[in-house]
């Protein structure tokens, strides 16, 4: 059986963030503006769970893409050296 991708703590945090967004009380961290987007509310909940040590996968972004690019480049250079 496959393991769950997100833990219970992450679920609670996202649920709370969504509830706050519906009420209109959820604010973003940097600017303090009211959050209107559903996706942004989910991202806030996941980042809070991540900070508190909940089971949440690493965020997909520039850092993850750069790490993958670096690995591919290393593989290519290793292949060219062996030929």
Helices and strands as residue ranges (DSSP letters): H 8-23, H 38-51, H 62-82
